[in-house]
Amino acid sequence: MVLNVDELIERLTTTGDSLSGNEVVWICNKVSEILSEEGNVVVVPSPVTVVGDIHGQFWDLLEMFRVGGWLPNTNYLFLGDYVDRGYYSIETISLLMCYKIRWPHRITLLRGNHETRSTSMVYGFYSECLTKYGGAAEWTAIMEVFDCLAISALIENKVFAVHGGLSPSLLKLDHIRVINRFQEVPRDGPVSDLMWSDPESITDGFSISVRGAGFNFGEDIVNRFLHVNQLGSLARAHQLCSKGYQILFNGKCATVWSAPNYCYRCKNKAAVLEIDDDLLNNGGRPQPKHFNVFLEAPENARRRPVNAIIFSDDESGGEEVNADEDTEG
């Protein structure tokens, strides 16, 4: 079976209808071949727009493209967490996989902590697949894609991008490059740290995270990592920000969050980080002007499924921070 990817993209972006099970499995096989050829640290050229967590909010993803620009005219780096919690994880990951097949050098997809079997079975994606397809074959195929996703990116040798944060086991980029990423993310260890860790503005060093995985890390850890690898800043996602982004440590660490009104109730804004020559010439350190802030898609541009269940923060074990807890520094 050979499918027309342009037709799949057109159907998803105009109707929002789910692809068939056979279509999902086909695009999973095709995109896995592409992803498997990428390294653990993908080299990404500028200009590029960096996108944080999406969490199955498909109509808000389309709103993000309307604000930030459609492929292939805009280059994108997605930092993970495409699935769970929102109503449309299948449609979200299907569209992004189609884009990766159609324009593999225009879009980079990293792995987040929700791109795992253990997490997506709990927070909605597995149940969504059962509901929409009547079985788990599509979920299984997508999990195999997730095992192929890169775990970090390097933008113009200035900005290191990852879903979560840093690890006490990974001081140099070369340490990341030699990891075997083609497997389920372990509950602990360096790959888990990259997916789960968070910056902490009030303490130094590494400390135990309340998430139960990864670490909290201070400004001194960021400074050491950037100095050793001759970088300007760290760009990451993973934490809800009420205004869509958070800047820490004088621009050396930036969080971008791209799911507006998270879980359809948090009332937060969303943002993307636009990396261009202006940012790179500023030492690779983002400033507020580099974030493009947007709101959720209007009601007349979205659908709400019947009998949908939201897997919210209350069930996350502290996975995302409260929207009121972000600070800029």
RADA-V436780 format. One line per field, one symbol per residue. ss: DSSP state (h for helix, s for strand, l for the rest). psi: psi as a letter, one per 40 degrees, with the letter a starting at -180 (. if undefined). Layout:
ss: ???
psi: ???
This chain:
ss: llllhhhhhhhhhhhlllllhhhhhhhhhhhhhhhlllllsssslllsssslsllllhhhhhhhhhhhlllllllsssllllllllllhhhhhhhhhhhhhhllllssssllllllhhhhllllhhhhhhhhhlllhhhhhhhhhhlllslsssslllssslllllllllllhhhhhllllllllllllhhhhhhhlssllllllsssllllllssslhhhhhhhhhhhlllssssllllllllsssshhhlsssssllllhhhlllllsssssslhhhhlllllllhhhssssllllhhhlllllllllllhhhlllllllhhhllll
psi: hhihddddddddeddeiiiiddddddddddddddddeiidghhhiiiihhhahdfegddddddddddeiiiedhiihheagdiidiefddddddddddddddgdeehhhihieefidddeddfdddddddddeeaeddddddddddeeiieiihhffdhhhidcaiieegdidddddeihegihhidiiddddddeiiiheeiiaiihiedeiaiiiaddddddddddefidihhibehhhdeeihhiffeehhhhhegifhffeeeiiiiihhhaddddefeehiideehhiiiiiideeiihiifihhgaddeeffdiiideeiih.
